[in-house]
Amino acid sequence: MSTIIDVQGIEKKYPGVIANYDVNLKIESGEIHAIIGENGAGKSTLMKILYGLVAPDSGRVLINGKKVSFKSPQDAMELGVGMVHQHFMLADNATVLENVILGSEPTSTGGVIQFEAARIKLLEIAEKYGLNVRPDQLVSELGIGERQRVEIAKVLYKGAKILILDEPTAVLVPQEVKALFENLKELTSHGLTIIFISHKLDEVLAMANSITVMRSGTTVASVEPKNTNKGELAKLMVGGELPKRGDTSTKPSDEPVLSLSHVSCLAPDQREILSDVSLTVHKGEILGIAGVAGNGQSELIETIMGLIKIDSGTITILNVDISALTSREIRDSGVGYIPQDRQRDGLLMMAPLWENRILGHQSTPPISNGFWVNKSAAKIDSERIVKELDVRTPSINVMAAALSGGNQQKFIVGREMSGDPNLLIASQPTRGVDVGAQSLIWNKLIEARLSGMAILLISSDLDELFNLSDRLAVISKGKIVAVLDPETTTPEQLGLAMTGEKI
């Protein structure tokens, strides 16, 4: 193998922040090269530089031994560098073929799009690399794993020889992860090069030919999987240990905190989005909700939080019917809520941290002071959250947007657990955070469970579900299709249940 990418002394600064400094990295042709590091380690900035989204302040990038200077992703694509983003960039109302050729449509001299030529090219790519995509299928009909293959086909169609994959397994079930890895191996067998960004160290060790660790904006180590292990990688990343399964010696109480009984909901178009859902979360219990993305998890949360009105059934908290209450009234009854999208639903990005402490808690102590918001209490409690959850910020007066994703998430977790709510709804509580932040958040959830808090955990991370849950409920097409014991269920069995198979 020869060096296909050579990064030398890259630096990138923003006002008050050094995103990258003295970054050095060599990637060999035809390998799977993993980039790991905690949130804020500089991975995203480096990948944006390699893909032409950001220009470095100093240093240089060589591709096949020649210095390159990208002004846009189009420049990167022309030299064979493509990126598959964690959040897929596909139009649901268009076909696979239309999505793949978007922006690079083959046209005749008269400007007519040559769909048949594009279809033939796409099918050749799919067959060569084992992607199994169907050109004329609507993207809206595809599962998560299928959408990802379309994204890969899209960059290959445009001529990519180097693929950057950002957290590619974050929303996949085990069977889909296995299929993805088979696709990546097929790609590298044809000489393509994969740059694989991940927080999942098991996957990195299983898949990568080489691993680069970043910390505090720079590269700190390059290792081969055969010469390291999860513990060593974690210490290189954050200087700490990996999170472990929580204390299960204390069993949940029999006292129900949240109960849904035969709950059904209809969308405005009369489509059933939840169907006869019954579940109970007890005091001192973590009930994990597993399911392929888009099978009713969001609707379940929104229904409990009063954002979607039920058409039949009842919802109770501590035996009080909340079915007709507003979201604010449900919050005030002792419900904390960690949303799956921290930036869209959890924070005011251009507001300081102490104002974000108020968000959603305007009418509860210590923020509420009769009819007035107690700004002093909000600031004091923000300082507590920053200290207890190791939120790395110069000040509580810093805008939320200035924090890394992991630190934003830790602040939200601290805020929503303030006041020891009766029920905590935690949706994707560690999505996109590093090992250190994951460990801290897991420990906080375990401590809350041991103190008697009821926790409804919705997660696409099967390790998280198995390590934290006392029971696992599987949701598919808006229905609870199985309730499983994590002690006696394998990831493969859970994956089968999530995809609608009997186990």
N, C-alpha and C positions, 0 to 999 in steps of 0.2 A: 504493500500500500504506500501511497505517496500523500504528502500533506496537501489537502485541498483548501483549508482555511487556516490562515496564520494571523492571529490578532496580536499586535505588538504595542504595548504601552498605551492602551486606550484610556482616555480621560474624558469625562463629561460632567460639567457642573451646572447646577441651577441656582437661582438666588437662595443662599443660605444652606444649600445641600450639595454634597459631593456624591453624585450617583455612581460614577465609576472613576477609579484611579489606578493607574499602572496595571491594567488588565492584560494578561498574556495568556494565550490559548492556542493550541494546535489541534486541529481535527483532521483525521486521516480519511482519505477517500474510501468509500464503501463500508464505513463503520457506523454503529449506533453510539453516539457520544452523548452521555447524560450530563446535564448542567443542574446542580443542586445547590441549595442555599436557603437561609431563612428569608422571611419577608424583609424587603429593604436591602437585601444583599447586593443588588445591582443586576440581577439576571434579566429582568424585563428591559432595562435600559440597554444592556449589551445586545439582546436579541433585536431591539428596535434599530440599533446601529447596523447590525448585520442585514436587516431587511429594508434598510433605507428610509425608515420612518423618522430617524433622528441622526443628525450629523455629529460626530465626535469633536471635542475641542482640540484634542491632540492625539498623537499616536496614529497607527495605520492598520489597515486591513488588507491582506493579500489573499487573492483567490487564484489557485494554481500558480502561485509564485509571482503574480502581477498585482501591483497596488491598485485598489479600486476606490472610487469615491462616489457613493450613492446619494442622489438628491431626492429620490422617491422610491417606493416599492417597485415601480415599473423598471427603474434602472437595475434593481436587484434581480427582478425576474428575467431581464434580458441576459443576465449572467448566470441564470439557472438557480437562483435562490428563491424559494417559496415558503410561505408560512401558513400553517393550519392553526387558527386561533382556538383558544379554549371555548369561547362562545361562538358557535357556528354562525357564519355570515351567508345564510341561504334565504331565498325568497320562497315561502311556503306555497304560494299560489302559482308557482312556476314548476315546470318539469325538471327532472335531473339534468337533461341535456341543456335546457335553457339556462339553468344556473351555472353549468360548467363553462359554457361559451361566453357568458356575460362579460363584456369588456374586451373580448378577443374573437368576435364573431367573424367566421369566414364569409366573405362576400364575393359576388361576381363583379365583373366590370361595371355592371349596371347598378351595383349597390344592393343586390338581393342576397339575403343570408342563405348560404348553402347548408341547409340543415342536414341533408343526407350525407354530405362529406364529413360534417362534424360528428354525426352519429357513428359513422364507420370508424373514425379516429378514436372516439370515446370507447367504443366496443373493443377496439384493438388494445387500448391502454388497460381496460378492465380485465381482458383475458390475459394479457402479458403479466400483470401484477396481481392477479387473483382477487380483484376488488368486488366483483359480483354486483355491479350496478345496472339498473334498468333505465335506459335513456328517457323513456316516455312516461315514467311514473311521476306523479306529483310528489314534491318534497313533503307536503303535509301528510302524506300516507306513510312516511318512513319512520322507523324507530331511530333511537339515538345512534346506535352503532352503524346503521345504514347511512345516516346523515354524515357521519364522520368519514365514511368511505367516499362519499360524494365530494367532501372537502378535499380529500387527498387526490381524488381523480381530477379535481378542478386545477390544482397547482401542477399536476403532472401534464395535463392537457396544454398548459401554458409553457411547458418546457422545463420545469424545475428538475434539477439534478441533486440539489441540496434542499432537504425539507426540515423546517423548524416546526416542531410540534410542542405546543404549550399546554401542559397538563392534559394530555390526550385521554387519560383513563378516568378523569375526575367524575364523569357521570355514567360510566359503563358498569354493567353487571359482569360477574366473573366470566361467563361464556363470551361476552363481547370483548373483554380484555384479551382473552386467549386468541380470539379471531384477529384482533388488531395486531397482536404480537406476531402472528403468522404472516399478516400482510407486510409488516415492517421487515421481517426476515426475507420475505420474497423481494422486497424493494432493494435491500442491500445485496442480495444475490445477483442482481442485475447491475450492480455498481453504483447505485444511488447512495447518498450519505444522509443520515438522520441525526438531527440535533433534538434531543429529547429532554424537555424540562419537566421535572416531577418532584413532588414531595413524598412520594411513596417509595421508600427505600428498598422494600422487597422487590418491587418491579424493576427498579434501577439495577439492582444486583443481578436479577435474572436476565435482563435484556441487554444491558449496555456492554460494549466492548471496552469502553473507557469512561471515566467519570471525572469531571472537574467540579471542585467545590469552591463556591464564592462566599465571602463573608465581608460585611461592612464595605461593599463597593469594589472589592478586588478579588482576584483569584488567589486562593491560599493553598490548594493542593490539586494534583492530578494523580489518580490512582486507577489500577485495574481491579475489576470486581473480585478476581481470584485472590487478591492480596489484601482484602479488607472485609469488613462486616458492618451490619447495621449500627452497632454501638460506636464503632470508630468513626463512621460517617456522621452520625449525630453529633459526636463531640467536635468533629471538624467544623460542622455547620454552626452549632450554637453553644458548644462547651457543656452540654448537659446530657442526661440519659433519655432514652426513649420512654414514652408513656407505657404503662402496664395496665393490665386488666384491674378494674377497681375492686374494692373490698365487697365481696358478695356474702360475707358471713352474716350480715344483718339483713333479714328478710323484710320485704314490704309489709305494711299493715294491711288488714282486711278492710280498712276504712276507705271508701271510694271518695276521690276528690273530683275528678272529671268523669262524667258518664254521658255517652251518646246512646240513645235507644232508638233503633229503626229510623235513623235520619236519612232522608232523601231530599235532594235539591235539583231544581231544573234551571237550565240556562234560559236567557230571554227567548231563544229559538225553540224552547220546550225540550231541548236535548237533556237527558238525565246526566248530571255531572257527579252526583253522589247517590248511591243506591242501597238503601236499607242498611246503613252503617251502624253497627253497635260495637262499642268498645268502652273499657273502663281503665282509668289510671288511678292507682291507689296511693295513699300517703306513703312516702318513702320508696316509691317505685319509679324506675325509668322504663317507659314503654317505647320501644323503638318502632318506627314506621318505615318499612322497606318497600320499594317499588321502583319500576322503571320510570324515569322522568316523564311527566305528562299523564299520569294515571290517576290523578285526583288528589295528590298530596297538597298542592296549593289550595285547592277548593276546600279540602278538609280543614286546613288552618283558617282560611277566611270565614268559613262557616262558624267555627268555634269562636272566632274573634268578632262575630256579628257583622261582618262585611258582606256576607251572603245570607239571605234569609232562607230558612228551611221551609220546605213544602209539606213535610210530614215528619213525625217523630219528635223527640225532646232532647235537650241538652241541659245537664245540671252541673253545677259546681257546688260541692258540699251540700248536696240534696236540695239546692235552690235552683229553680228553673230559670235559665238565662236565655231561653230561646228567642224571646222578644226584646232583649235588652240591646242598647246601643253599644258600640265598641268602647266608648268612654266608660259606660257603666260596667261593662265586663272587665275592663282594666282596673277600675276602682274596686272591684270585688276581690282583687288579689291575684291578678294574672300578669305574669311577665312574658314578653314576647321578643325573641331573637329572630328577626326576619332573614330569609335566605339571601336577599340582596342588600348588603349593608349600606351601599351608597345610595341606592334608589329609595329604599324603604326604612332605613335605620338611622340616617344621619342627615343633617343640613350641612352640606359639604362646605359652604362658604360662611358658616357660623363657627365661633370658637367652641372649644370642648365644653366649657361650663354651660353654654346655652344648649348644647346637645344633651346635657344631663337633664334638662327640663323636659325635653321632647317626649311626649306621651305620658308624662308624669306630672302635669301641671296641677292636678287636683289631689295629689297624694303627698303625705309627709315624706321627707322633710321639705319638699319643694313648695307645697301649698301652705300658705299662711292666712287661713280664712279665705277671703276673696282675692288675695294678692299672691303673686309668685314671689317667693323668698329667694332673691338672687344671691344673697350672702350664703344661705344654706346650700344652694346649688354649687357655688364655688368651693365651699368646704367639702362637700361630698364628692365633687369632681377630683379634688386633691386626693381623697381617700381611694377612689377607684384607680387613679393613676399609680398610686403607691402599691396597692394590694394586687393589682393585675399587671404590674410591670409595663404600663403603657409608656412607651418611649417617646417623650415629647419634651421640648424645652419649657413649656408652660401650658396651663389650662386655657390660656388666652389664644393659643395657636388655632388656626382654622382646621377643621377636621380634614379638609382636603390635603393638608400638608403631611399627614401621617401616612405611613405605609398601611397596606390593607390589613395586615395582621394586627397592628396597633389599633386601627379603627375597630376591628372585631373585638379585641379585648375590652375596649371601652364600652361597647354595646353590651357585652356579656356582663360587665360589672354594673352597668346601669340597670339592666333588666332583672338582675338578682338582688338589687338593693331593696331593703325592706322585707326580705324573706317572703316572697309571694307564696300563696298556697299552691299555685300551679305555674310552671314555667313551660312555655312552648318554645322549643329550640329547633329552628329549621336551618339545617346545614351549618351548625355552629362553628365548624373548623374548616369550611371550604376555602381553599386557597391560602391557608396559613401554614407556617413552617412547623417543624417538629417541636420547637420550644414552645411556641404559642399553643399548639395542639395539646401538649402535655399540661400546660397551665389550665387551659379551658376544661380539659377532661377532669383534672383534679377538682376544679371548682364545681363541676356538675356532680361528681362523686360525693364531695363534701355536702352539697345541698341535699342529695338523696339520703345520706346518712342522718341528716338533721330532720328528715321527714318531709321534705318538699316532694311534690308529685311532678314528674317531668315527662312531657311528651316530646320525644326526640325524632325528628324527621331528617334522614341523612341518606346520601347516595354513597357514602363511604362505608363499605361493609365491615372493615376493621373497627370503625367507630361503633357501629351497631352491635357487633359481637362483644366488644370490650366494655360497653357501657350498659347495655339493656338487660333488664330482668326478664322481659318477654319481648318477642318480636311479632308484630302484626304486619301482614303483607297486603298491600292494596294494589288492585289491578282493575282498570276500567271503572274506577269509582266504587269498587266493592272491596270489603275485607274478605280475602279468599283463604287466609290461613293465619293461625296464631301459633307461634313456635317457641320452643325453649332453646335459647342460644347455647346452652351447655350441651345439648344433644343434636343440634342441627349443624350441618357442614355448610360452608359458603356455596358449594355447588348445589346443594339442596335448596338453599335460599334463592339462589339465582334461578333455578327451575321454577320455583313458586312465583317469583317476580315476573317471569315470562309466561305465566298461565298454565304451566305444566303441573300435573299431579306428582306428589312426592310420597 
